[in-house]
Amino acid sequence: MRRTIVVLTTLTVAAVASATASAQRAQPALIATVKVSAKEFKFTLSAKTAKRGVVIFKVTNIGALQHNFQISGRKTKLLSHGQSETLRVTFLRKGTYPYKCTQPGHAAQGMAGVFTIT
């Protein structure tokens, strides 16, 4: 009878440990949202840093000229005044990631910067 109790206790502890490990793996990834306003000739970001994970950039052109937003190999379409687009980027590593407008001459005039992942 004593062996049966020990076996059940060991199985119960193993089951709880397994359930805890599964719950930790099932936690959602870190998600941050950054609002980006584009106008002649600069970007304004609501945050310039985020933790590793998914960053959702909500880009809105408030300028008169067409602009886009490029970061980490991803970019929005060309946005006219008042248009918006959402760009979802997954950052797996800490570091700095340059962003810019790819319209000719715009980055050189100030539509560029660096986003930091911590």
HELIX and SHEET records of a PDB file:
HELIX    1   1 ARG A    2  ARG A   25  1                                  24    
SHEET    1   A 4 LYS A  42  LEU A  45  0                                        
SHEET    2   A 4 ILE A  31  LYS A  39 -1                                        
SHEET    3   A 4 GLY A  53  ASN A  61  1                                        
SHEET    4   A 4 SER A  84  PHE A  91 -1                                        
SHEET    1   B 5 THR A  49  ALA A  50  0                                        
SHEET    2   B 5 ALA A 112  ILE A 117  1                                        
SHEET    3   B 5 GLY A  95  LYS A 100 -1                                        
SHEET    4   B 5 GLN A  70  ILE A  71 -1                                        
SHEET    5   B 5 ARG A  74  LYS A  75 -1                                        
END                                                                             
